[in-house]
Amino acid sequence: MTLRVQILKDKFNSSLGLPFKELLPTSVIEQALSELNIRYYRRLFDPIVTLWAFLSQVLDTDKSCHNAVSKVIAYLAGLEVEIPSTDTSGYCQARSRLPETLLQKLFQQSGQNLEQKVTTEYLWCGRNVKVIDGSTVSMPDTLENQKIYPQSSTQASGCG
């Protein structure tokens, strides 16, 4: 399985443009935005393009914003529209505006869609296998973040 994941990751890294456009179509993202009542302006870095660029950025070996913007430019070049500046500030601002609820909803929907497609031949000993991701996230230790993500009760007071 690890080899398959690596092959897929390499394919995404070597692709031009925004490969998640094929896996996460506009219609799916627009439906999630509508269900969550998220309003946005139609601009270069709308939530759809920003999400595709962000997912590519996360999986790419070059995780820079410059590389993510380069993928957006390659995508736009294929559409034969005016090519924007390579400045990353617009993308970075748009990425910070992506609502966490949107990411959660799309992740949940993707998982449910994948689970529906699994046939019994792919089960392990006839059972579903649950995978737990032990990754972590680092964020500023602000009062606002402390309210949303409180400190563990086992953690010493004053530690972020």
N, CA and C of each residue as an Amber inpcrd file, in Angstrom:
protein
   480
   0.8230000  -1.1940000   0.0000000   0.0000000   0.0000000   0.0000000
   0.8640000   1.2530000   0.0000000   1.9800000   1.2380000   0.7130000
   2.8490000   2.3970000   0.8020000   3.3670000   2.7950000  -0.5810000
   3.7120000   1.8140000  -1.3980000   4.1920000   2.0880000  -2.7470000
   3.1080000   2.7720000  -3.5770000   1.8640000   2.3250000  -3.4440000
   0.7580000   2.9400000  -4.1740000   0.5830000   4.4030000  -3.7680000
   0.6660000   4.6590000  -2.4880000   0.5340000   6.0290000  -1.9930000
   1.6700000   6.8860000  -2.5340000   2.8730000   6.3700000  -2.5280000
   4.0280000   7.1160000  -3.0290000   3.8970000   7.3990000  -4.5220000
   3.4220000   6.4160000  -5.2750000   3.2240000   6.6050000  -6.7210000
   2.1990000   7.7150000  -6.9590000   1.1030000   7.6930000  -6.2070000
   0.0730000   8.7150000  -6.3420000   0.6190000  10.0930000  -5.9600000
   1.3810000  10.1390000  -4.8950000   1.9750000  11.3990000  -4.4360000
   2.9470000  11.9350000  -5.4840000   3.7690000  11.0600000  -6.0550000
   4.7080000  11.4680000  -7.1030000   3.9680000  11.9860000  -8.3330000
   2.8500000  11.3490000  -8.6570000   2.0540000  11.7850000  -9.8030000
   1.5300000  13.1980000  -9.5830000   1.0530000  13.4700000  -8.3620000
   0.5690000  14.8150000  -8.0460000   1.7090000  15.8270000  -8.1000000
   2.8580000  15.4630000  -7.5650000   3.9990000  16.3750000  -7.5470000
   4.4780000  16.7230000  -8.9460000   4.4090000  15.7680000  -9.8610000
   4.9220000  16.0080000 -11.2070000   3.8790000  16.6030000 -12.1440000
   2.6390000  16.6850000 -11.6890000   1.5940000  17.1940000 -12.5780000
   1.6300000  18.7150000 -12.6520000   1.2560000  19.2260000 -13.7990000
   1.1260000  20.6620000 -13.9760000  -0.2810000  21.0630000 -13.5860000
  -0.4370000  22.2570000 -13.1260000  -1.7700000  22.7380000 -12.7970000
  -2.2570000  22.2210000 -11.4610000  -3.5540000  22.0250000 -11.3770000
  -4.2000000  21.6570000 -10.1120000  -4.8420000  20.2750000 -10.2250000
  -4.1100000  19.2220000  -9.8410000  -4.6270000  17.8600000 -10.0310000
  -5.8750000  17.5480000  -9.2060000  -6.1140000  18.2940000  -8.1300000
  -7.2880000  18.0020000  -7.3090000  -8.5820000  18.4300000  -7.9860000
  -8.4660000  19.1800000  -9.0790000  -9.6430000  19.5750000  -9.8460000
 -10.4090000  18.3390000 -10.3080000  -9.6710000  17.2730000 -10.6190000
 -10.3000000  16.0350000 -11.0890000 -10.9040000  15.2300000  -9.9300000
 -10.2560000  15.2630000  -8.7830000 -10.7080000  14.4620000  -7.6400000
 -11.7890000  15.1440000  -6.8080000 -11.7630000  16.4630000  -6.7930000
 -12.7050000  17.2450000  -6.0030000 -13.3250000  18.2980000  -6.9230000
 -14.3360000  17.9020000  -7.6850000 -14.8920000  18.7920000  -8.7030000
 -15.5330000  20.0570000  -8.1170000 -15.6240000  21.0510000  -8.9660000
 -16.2370000  22.3250000  -8.5850000 -17.6100000  22.1100000  -7.9670000
 -18.4140000  21.2430000  -8.5730000 -19.7920000  21.0320000  -8.1080000
 -19.8380000  20.5530000  -6.6590000 -18.9040000  19.7040000  -6.2700000
 -18.8780000  19.1780000  -4.8990000 -18.5310000  20.2950000  -3.9110000
 -17.5430000  21.1110000  -4.2770000 -17.1360000  22.2030000  -3.3980000
 -18.2510000  23.2500000  -3.3130000 -18.8690000  23.5860000  -4.4540000
 -19.9560000  24.5600000  -4.4550000 -21.1340000  24.0810000  -3.6130000
 -21.4230000  22.7850000  -3.6640000 -22.5240000  22.2410000  -2.8530000
 -22.2020000  22.3820000  -1.3670000 -20.9760000  22.0710000  -0.9750000
 -20.5700000  22.2070000   0.4210000 -20.6260000  23.6670000   0.8620000
 -20.1630000  24.5740000   0.0080000 -20.2260000  26.0020000   0.3250000
 -21.6730000  26.4430000   0.5350000 -22.5580000  25.9520000  -0.3280000
 -23.9770000  26.3010000  -0.2320000 -24.5950000  25.7380000   1.0510000
 -24.3190000  24.4770000   1.3520000 -24.8780000  23.8410000   2.5500000
 -24.4000000  24.5250000   3.8310000 -23.1680000  25.0150000   3.8080000
 -22.6200000  25.7060000   4.9800000 -22.9430000  27.1970000   4.9630000
 -23.6810000  27.6350000   3.9210000 -24.0590000  29.0330000   3.7670000
 -22.8410000  29.9620000   3.7850000 -21.7970000  29.5550000   3.0750000
 -20.5700000  30.3420000   2.9830000 -20.6410000  31.1680000   1.7020000
 -20.5830000  32.4820000   1.8700000 -20.6220000  33.3910000   0.7240000
 -19.2030000  33.7880000   0.3650000 -18.9710000  33.9860000  -0.9250000
 -17.6490000  34.3800000  -1.3770000 -17.7760000  35.1340000  -2.6910000
 -16.7190000  35.8630000  -3.0210000 -16.6670000  36.6040000  -4.2720000
 -15.9930000  35.7530000  -5.3430000 -16.4560000  35.9270000  -6.5840000
 -15.8080000  35.2660000  -7.7170000 -14.5580000  36.0670000  -8.0610000
 -13.4260000  35.5320000  -7.7260000 -12.1500000  36.1640000  -8.0330000
 -11.1450000  35.0690000  -8.3000000  -9.9260000  35.4520000  -8.6030000
  -8.9160000  34.4540000  -8.9400000  -8.8020000  33.3950000  -7.8480000
  -8.6050000  33.8290000  -6.6160000  -8.4540000  32.8770000  -5.5140000
  -9.7660000  32.7530000  -4.7440000 -10.7850000  32.2320000  -5.4260000
 -12.0350000  31.9160000  -4.7310000 -11.7970000  30.6450000  -3.9170000
 -12.7390000  30.2260000  -3.0830000 -12.5030000  29.0290000  -2.2580000
 -12.2040000  27.7680000  -3.0620000 -12.7000000  27.6920000  -4.2780000
 -12.5110000  26.4840000  -5.0820000 -11.0600000  26.3670000  -5.5460000
 -10.5660000  27.3850000  -6.2230000  -9.1740000  27.3660000  -6.7010000
  -8.2040000  27.3240000  -5.5200000  -8.5300000  28.0890000  -4.4740000
  -7.6600000  28.1240000  -3.2910000  -7.5640000  26.7390000  -2.6540000
  -8.6820000  26.0460000  -2.5640000  -8.6810000  24.7070000  -1.9760000
  -7.8620000  23.7380000  -2.8190000  -8.0270000  23.7820000  -4.1260000
  -7.2330000  22.9090000  -5.0050000  -5.7420000  23.1940000  -4.8390000
  -5.3850000  24.4750000  -4.7920000  -3.9690000  24.8560000  -4.6380000
  -3.4440000  24.4220000  -3.2710000  -4.2510000  24.5960000  -2.2400000
  -3.8320000  24.2430000  -0.8790000  -3.6000000  22.7330000  -0.7510000
  -4.4980000  21.9290000  -1.2860000  -4.3290000  20.4770000  -1.2180000
  -3.0770000  20.0470000  -1.9800000  -2.8340000  20.6730000  -3.1210000
  -1.6040000  20.3810000  -3.8780000  -0.3780000  20.7830000  -3.0790000
  -0.4570000  21.9350000  -2.4210000   0.6620000  22.4310000  -1.6170000
   0.9870000  21.4780000  -0.4760000  -0.0280000  20.9660000   0.1760000
   0.1760000  20.0690000   1.3160000   0.8760000  18.7880000   0.8870000
   0.5110000  18.2430000  -0.2690000   1.0880000  16.9790000  -0.7150000
   2.4160000  17.1270000  -1.4410000   2.7110000  18.3170000  -1.9240000
   3.9180000  18.5280000  -2.7200000   5.1630000  18.5090000  -1.8470000
   6.2790000  18.0850000  -2.4220000   7.5440000  18.1270000  -1.6770000
   7.9860000  19.5700000  -1.4800000   7.6730000  20.4500000  -2.4370000
   7.9350000  21.8790000  -2.3000000   6.6560000  22.5120000  -1.7680000
   6.5990000  22.7460000  -0.4830000   5.3770000  23.2210000   0.1640000
   5.2580000  24.7430000   0.1870000   6.0330000  25.4200000  -0.6290000
   6.0260000  26.8800000  -0.6230000   4.7550000  27.4310000  -1.2710000
   4.3830000  28.6310000  -0.8390000   3.2490000  29.3150000  -1.4560000
   3.5700000  29.6630000  -2.9040000   4.8260000  29.9530000  -3.1720000
   5.2410000  30.2740000  -4.5440000   4.9630000  29.0860000  -5.4730000
   5.2560000  27.8950000  -5.0300000   4.9910000  26.7010000  -5.8330000
   3.4830000  26.5120000  -6.0380000   2.6960000  26.7590000  -4.9930000
   1.2410000  26.6250000  -5.1040000   0.6960000  27.6180000  -6.1280000
   1.1850000  28.8610000  -6.0830000   0.7430000  29.8700000  -7.0480000
   1.1910000  29.4880000  -8.4570000   2.3550000  28.8890000  -8.5800000
   2.8260000  28.4260000  -9.8890000   1.8760000  27.3830000 -10.4680000
   1.3450000  26.5120000  -9.6270000   0.3850000  25.5050000 -10.0950000
  -0.9140000  26.1660000 -10.5580000  -1.3240000  27.2250000  -9.8520000
  -2.5270000  27.9570000 -10.2640000  -2.2790000  28.6140000 -11.6230000
  -1.1060000  29.1920000 -11.7980000  -0.7610000  29.8320000 -13.0680000
  -0.7430000  28.8060000 -14.2000000  -0.2010000  27.6320000 -13.9470000
  -0.1900000  26.5720000 -14.9670000  -1.6190000  26.1500000 -15.3150000
  -2.4690000  26.0670000 -14.3170000  -3.8800000  25.7270000 -14.5260000
  -4.5440000  26.7870000 -15.4050000  -4.3050000  28.0680000 -15.0860000
  -4.9110000  29.1610000 -15.8500000  -4.3670000  29.2360000 -17.2700000
  -3.1020000  28.8960000 -17.4490000  -2.5060000  28.8970000 -18.7850000
  -3.2310000  27.8950000 -19.6850000  -3.6490000  26.7930000 -19.1010000
  -4.4030000  25.7930000 -19.8590000  -5.7780000  26.2860000 -20.2620000
  -6.3050000  27.2680000 -19.5290000  -7.6170000  27.8360000 -19.8490000
  -7.5170000  29.0030000 -20.8180000  -6.2750000  29.3610000 -21.1450000
  -5.9970000  30.4630000 -22.0610000  -6.6290000  31.7710000 -21.5900000
  -6.4450000  32.0840000 -20.2970000  -6.8890000  33.3620000 -19.7460000
  -5.6550000  34.1740000 -19.3660000  -5.8830000  35.4160000 -18.9770000
  -4.7680000  36.2810000 -18.6000000  -4.0460000  35.6970000 -17.3810000
  -2.7380000  35.6280000 -17.4680000  -1.9260000  35.0480000 -16.3910000
  -1.6850000  36.1050000 -15.3240000  -1.9850000  35.7720000 -14.0610000
  -1.7930000  36.7460000 -12.9830000  -0.3240000  36.8370000 -12.5610000
  -0.0790000  37.7450000 -11.6480000   1.2480000  37.9340000 -11.0760000
   1.6590000  36.6910000 -10.2790000   2.9470000  36.5080000 -10.0940000
   3.4410000  35.3900000  -9.2810000   3.4890000  35.7500000  -7.8010000
   3.0160000  36.9470000  -7.4550000   2.9710000  37.3720000  -6.0550000
   2.0800000  36.4090000  -5.2590000   2.5420000  35.9940000  -4.0980000
   1.8250000  34.9780000  -3.3150000   0.8530000  35.5590000  -2.2940000
   0.8320000  36.8670000  -2.1130000   0.0230000  37.4430000  -1.0290000
  -1.4680000  37.1560000  -1.1980000  -1.9920000  37.2470000  -2.4260000
  -3.4100000  36.9710000  -2.6520000  -3.7740000  35.5370000  -2.2950000
  -2.9140000  34.6080000  -2.6900000  -3.1580000  33.1920000  -2.3630000
  -3.1060000  32.9720000  -0.8520000  -2.0980000  33.5200000  -0.2030000
  -1.9440000  33.3300000   1.2460000  -3.1370000  33.9030000   2.0040000
  -3.6390000  35.0590000   1.5740000  -4.8190000  35.6500000   2.2090000
  -6.0530000  34.7760000   1.9650000  -6.1970000  34.3090000   0.7480000
  -7.3430000  33.4560000   0.4230000  -7.2900000  32.1460000   1.2040000
  -6.1070000  31.5980000   1.3500000  -5.9460000  30.3450000   2.1050000
  -6.3360000  30.5410000   3.5660000  -5.9940000  31.6970000   4.1240000
  -6.3480000  31.9600000   5.5240000  -7.8510000  32.1720000   5.6970000
  -8.5460000  32.5100000   4.5960000 -10.0060000  32.6870000   4.6630000
 -10.7700000  31.3770000   4.4890000 -10.0890000  30.2960000   4.1150000
 -10.7950000  29.0130000   3.9470000 -11.3790000  28.5940000   5.2920000
 -12.6870000  28.4500000   5.3750000 -13.2860000  28.0680000   6.6510000
 -12.9390000  26.6220000   7.0300000 -12.6220000  26.4280000   8.2750000
 -12.3020000  25.0800000   8.7660000 -13.4960000  24.1510000   8.5760000
 -14.7120000  24.6990000   8.7140000 -15.9170000  23.8760000   8.5500000
 -16.0200000  23.3230000   7.1290000 -15.5600000  24.0950000   6.1390000
 -15.5760000  23.6230000   4.7530000 -14.6400000  22.4290000   4.5920000
 -13.4420000  22.5520000   5.1430000 -12.4780000  21.4480000   5.0520000
 -13.0160000  20.1980000   5.7550000 -13.6220000  20.3880000   6.9150000
 -14.1850000  19.2500000   7.6500000 -15.2890000  18.5700000   6.8520000
 -16.1790000  19.3750000   6.2770000 -17.3040000  18.8170000   5.5210000
 -16.8170000  18.0420000   4.2920000 -15.8870000  18.6310000   3.5520000
 -15.3780000  17.9600000   2.3550000 -14.6100000  16.6880000   2.7170000
 -13.8700000  16.7210000   3.8070000 -13.1460000  15.5290000   4.2610000
 -14.1350000  14.4250000   4.6270000 -15.1780000  14.7990000   5.3420000
 -16.1870000  13.8190000   5.7490000 -16.9070000  13.2390000   4.5280000
 -17.2890000  14.0980000   3.5980000 -17.9650000  13.6290000   2.3800000
 -17.0690000  12.7060000   1.5660000 -15.8030000  13.0730000   1.4380000
 -14.8650000  12.2410000   0.6720000 -14.7240000  10.8680000   1.3160000
 -14.6220000  10.8390000   2.6280000 -14.5110000   9.5630000   3.3420000
 -15.7500000   8.7000000   3.1500000 -16.9190000   9.3100000   3.2290000
 -18.1610000   8.5650000   3.0340000 -18.2710000   8.0390000   1.6080000
 -17.8820000   8.8610000   0.6340000 -17.9140000   8.4150000  -0.7700000
 -16.9770000   7.2420000  -0.9980000 -15.7850000   7.3110000  -0.4220000
 -14.8330000   6.2070000  -0.5680000 -15.3520000   4.9440000   0.1130000
 -15.9250000   5.1020000   1.3010000 -16.4320000   3.9430000   2.0440000
 -17.5540000   3.2410000   1.2890000 -18.3890000   3.9990000   0.5970000
 -19.4820000   3.4070000  -0.1770000 -18.9680000   2.5820000  -1.3490000
 -17.7850000   2.9170000  -1.8430000 -17.2300000   2.2240000  -3.0070000
 -16.4510000   0.9590000  -2.6480000 -16.2230000   0.7220000  -1.3660000
 -15.4430000  -0.4430000  -0.9450000 -16.3140000  -1.6950000  -1.0130000
 -15.8290000  -2.6770000  -1.7310000 -16.5450000  -3.9440000  -1.8100000
 -15.9120000  -4.9180000  -0.8170000 -16.5820000  -6.0200000  -0.5590000
 -16.1160000  -6.9750000   0.4510000 -14.7470000  -7.5610000   0.1290000
 -14.3930000  -7.6050000  -1.1440000 -13.0780000  -8.1610000  -1.5080000
 -11.9240000  -7.3020000  -1.0030000 -12.2000000  -6.0260000  -0.6930000
 -11.1490000  -5.1430000  -0.2090000 -11.1110000  -5.0400000   1.3150000
 -11.9980000  -5.7310000   1.9920000 -12.0010000  -5.7080000   3.4500000
 -10.9120000  -6.6390000   3.9780000 -10.4040000  -6.3230000   5.1450000
  -9.3830000  -7.1570000   5.7860000 -10.0970000  -8.1470000   6.6990000
  -9.9950000  -9.4100000   6.3710000 -10.6830000 -10.4740000   7.1280000
 -12.1720000 -10.1620000   7.2670000 -12.7500000  -9.5680000   6.2190000
 -14.1770000  -9.2500000   6.2390000 -14.5360000  -8.0330000   7.0720000
 -13.5290000  -7.2880000   7.5160000 -13.7900000  -6.1350000   8.3940000
 -13.2390000  -4.8440000   7.7870000 -13.8930000  -3.7400000   8.1560000
 -13.3630000  -2.4170000   7.8150000 -12.1830000  -2.1260000   8.7320000
 -11.1760000  -1.4970000   8.1940000 -10.0140000  -1.1070000   8.9940000
 -10.0920000   0.3910000   9.2140000  -9.9830000   0.8160000  10.4440000
  -9.9930000   2.2380000  10.7830000  -8.5570000   2.6780000  10.9930000
  -8.2090000   3.8010000  10.4050000  -6.8530000   4.3350000  10.5070000
  -6.9020000   5.6230000  11.3130000  -5.9890000   5.7560000  12.2380000
  -5.9160000   6.9580000  13.0660000  -4.6600000   7.7180000  12.6840000
  -4.8330000   8.9760000  12.3550000  -3.7200000   9.8310000  11.9680000
  -3.1650000  10.4960000  13.2240000  -1.9050000  10.3060000  13.4900000
  -1.2800000  10.8800000  14.6810000  -0.5580000  12.1780000  14.4030000
  -0.9060000  12.8630000  13.3020000  -0.2110000  14.1120000  12.9910000
  -0.6630000  15.2190000  13.9340000   0.0990000  16.2760000  13.9790000
  -0.2120000  17.3940000  14.8600000  -0.2620000  18.6880000  14.0600000
  -0.7980000  19.7030000  14.6930000  -0.8880000  21.0270000  14.0940000
  -0.2940000  22.0220000  15.0670000   0.4330000  22.9800000  14.5460000
   1.0040000  24.0340000  15.3760000   0.3130000  25.3420000  15.0330000
  -0.0760000  26.0940000  16.0550000  -0.7340000  27.3840000  15.8210000
  -0.3940000  28.3340000  16.9580000  -0.5870000  29.6360000  16.7590000
  -0.2540000  30.6040000  17.8070000  -1.0710000  30.3550000  19.0710000
  -0.4640000  30.5880000  20.2120000  -1.1210000  30.3820000  21.5040000
  -1.8590000  31.6570000  21.9020000  -2.9510000  31.9520000  21.1810000
  -3.7360000  33.1490000  21.4560000  -4.9350000  32.7900000  22.3180000
  -5.5620000  33.8050000  22.9250000  -6.7570000  33.5600000  23.7410000
  -7.8840000  32.9700000  22.8990000  -8.0270000  33.4730000  21.6690000
  -9.0660000  32.9600000  20.7770000  -8.8510000  31.4730000  20.4860000
  -7.6020000  31.0770000  20.1770000  -7.3100000  29.6670000  19.9210000
  -7.4890000  28.8240000  21.1790000  -7.1340000  29.3710000  22.3500000
  -7.3130000  28.6400000  23.6080000  -8.7930000  28.3450000  23.8700000
  -9.6780000  29.2760000  23.4690000 -11.1190000  29.0520000  23.6610000
 -11.6190000  27.9140000  22.7810000 -11.1560000  27.9070000  21.5200000
 -11.6180000  26.8890000  20.5720000 -10.9210000  25.5490000  20.8110000
  -9.6190000  25.6090000  21.0980000  -8.8160000  24.4060000  21.3060000
  -8.1860000  24.5030000  22.7030000  -8.9420000  24.1640000  23.7510000
  -8.4240000  24.3600000  25.1130000  -7.2290000  23.4510000  25.4150000
  -6.4910000  23.9050000  26.4240000  -5.3310000  23.1760000  26.8790000
  -5.7460000  21.8290000  27.4830000  -4.9110000  20.8360000  27.3030000
  -5.1760000  19.5250000  27.8920000  -5.1390000  19.6520000  29.4110000
  -6.0020000  18.9140000  30.0810000  -6.0380000  18.9830000  31.5520000
  -4.7690000  18.3960000  32.1750000  -4.0250000  17.6020000  31.4130000
  -2.7990000  17.0120000  31.9320000  -1.5810000  17.9020000  31.6850000
  -1.7780000  19.0050000  30.9670000  -0.6760000  19.8860000  30.6160000
  -0.4910000  20.9400000  31.7140000   0.7560000  21.2640000  32.0180000
   1.0640000  22.2430000  33.0430000   0.5270000  23.6080000  32.6280000
  -0.0060000  24.3530000  33.5860000  -0.5500000  25.6760000  33.3290000
   0.5490000  26.5960000  32.7840000   0.1980000  27.4040000  31.7710000
   1.1660000  28.3140000  31.1910000   1.8630000  27.7640000  29.9760000
   1.7770000  26.4590000  29.7540000   2.3770000  25.8650000  28.5630000
   1.3820000  26.0160000  27.4140000   1.8800000  26.3320000  26.2280000
   1.0040000  26.5710000  25.0700000   0.3230000  25.3410000  24.5790000
